[in-house]
């Protein structure tokens, strides 16, 4: 099942870097940037997260909350947040439930080898929980511009 613009967002719930639950309803009345990324501390994921960090105040002023999701553990997320001073939560989706809800866990190929992994995708969800935009071709170094334009 592929999500599309205009669909209601799946009612996700996960655990953040501190072991606290985060769910879609926590953002009722706010716009939400929900970004799925493959792995903490890799070049593209670091560039994307740091771009969102560097533009976080602009995103807040525009009414957005930001949440990142990967299959990494809470501990890896805590270290990633600390290392790069990220001001937003990261969900540890180690059981891939949220990835499956958003259809972001797929077969990938690298150097001729097939494996399962996260498809880098950002969902922009409005105040009523409706998907307003799906960004599949993420520019990791200028992601905020993609979200705001």
C-alpha positions in Angstrom: 0.0 0.0 0.0 1.6 3.3 -1.1 0.6 6.5 0.6 -0.1 9.6 -1.5 -0.7 13.3 -1.0 -4.2 13.8 0.5 -4.2 10.6 2.4 -4.6 10.6 6.2 -1.3 9.8 7.8 -1.0 6.4 9.5 -1.5 6.7 13.3 2.1 5.8 14.2 3.6 5.4 17.6 7.2 4.8 18.5 9.9 5.3 21.1 12.3 8.2 20.9 16.0 8.3 21.9 15.0 8.7 25.6 12.6 5.7 25.7 9.6 8.0 25.6 6.6 7.4 23.3 5.9 9.6 20.4 2.7 9.3 18.3 1.0 11.3 15.6 -1.7 12.6 17.9 1.1 14.4 19.9 1.3 16.8 16.9 -2.4 17.5 16.5 -2.8 21.2 15.5 0.8 21.4 14.2 2.4 20.7 10.9 4.8 17.8 11.1 8.0 17.0 9.1 8.4 13.2 9.5 11.6 12.1 7.9 12.8 8.6 7.4 16.5 8.1 6.9 18.7 5.0 6.6 21.3 5.3 9.4 22.8 7.6 12.0 26.3 8.9 11.5 26.4 8.2 7.7 27.3 11.1 5.4 23.9 11.6 3.7 21.9 11.1 6.9 24.2 13.5 8.8 23.9 16.1 6.1 20.1 15.9 6.1 19.7 16.0 9.9 22.2 18.9 10.2 20.4 20.8 7.5 17.1 20.4 9.5 19.0 21.4 12.7 20.5 24.5 11.1 17.1 25.6 9.8 15.1 24.4 12.8 14.1 27.9 14.0 12.8 28.7 10.5 10.8 25.5 10.5 9.4 26.2 14.0 8.4 29.8 12.9 6.6 28.2 9.9 4.6 26.0 12.3 6.4 22.7 11.8 7.6 20.1 14.3 10.3 17.8 13.1 10.8 14.1 13.9 13.3 11.7 12.4 12.9 7.9 12.1 15.4 5.2 11.4 15.8 1.6 12.4 18.7 2.5 14.7 18.5 1.9 18.4 17.7 4.5 21.1 21.3 4.5 22.2 22.5 5.2 18.6 20.0 8.0 18.4 21.1 9.5 21.7 24.7 9.5 20.5 23.8 11.0 17.1 21.7 13.8 18.7 24.5 14.6 21.2 27.3 14.5 18.5 25.4 16.9 16.2 23.3 18.8 18.7 20.0 17.9 17.1 17.1 19.8 18.6 14.3 17.3 17.6 13.5 13.8 18.6 14.5 10.6 16.7 12.3 7.5 16.8 14.0 4.2 17.1 11.9 2.0 14.8 13.9 -1.2 15.5 10.8 -3.4 14.8 10.1 -1.5 11.5 6.4 -1.1 12.4 6.4 2.6 11.4 8.5 2.0 8.3 5.9 -0.6 7.2 3.0 1.8 7.9 4.7 4.4 5.7 6.0 1.9 3.1 9.6 3.1 3.5 11.2 -0.4 4.2 12.0 -1.8 0.8 14.5 -3.9 -1.2 17.5 -1.9 -2.2 20.6 -2.6 -4.4 24.2 -1.5 -3.8 27.1 -2.8 -5.7 24.9 -5.5 -7.2 23.9 -6.8 -3.7 20.2 -6.8 -2.8 19.2 -6.0 0.8 16.3 -4.5 2.8 16.6 -1.0 4.0 15.0 2.4 4.5 14.0 4.4 1.5 14.9 8.1 2.4 11.5 9.8 2.4 10.0 12.8 4.1 6.3 13.2 4.8 4.9 16.7 5.5 1.7 16.2 7.5 -0.8 19.0 8.2 -2.5 20.1 11.4 -5.4 17.6 10.8 -3.0 14.6 10.1 -3.3 14.7 6.3 -0.3 14.1 4.1 0.4 17.4 2.3 3.7 16.4 0.6 5.9 13.4 0.1 9.5 14.1 -0.7 11.1 11.0 -2.2 14.1 12.7 -3.9 15.7 14.2 -0.9 18.4 16.8 -1.3 20.2 16.0 2.0 22.2 19.2 2.0 19.3 21.5 1.4 16.3 19.6 2.6 14.7 22.5 4.4 14.2 24.3 1.1 12.4 21.3 -0.3 10.0 21.3 2.7 9.3 25.1 2.7 9.0 25.6 -1.1 
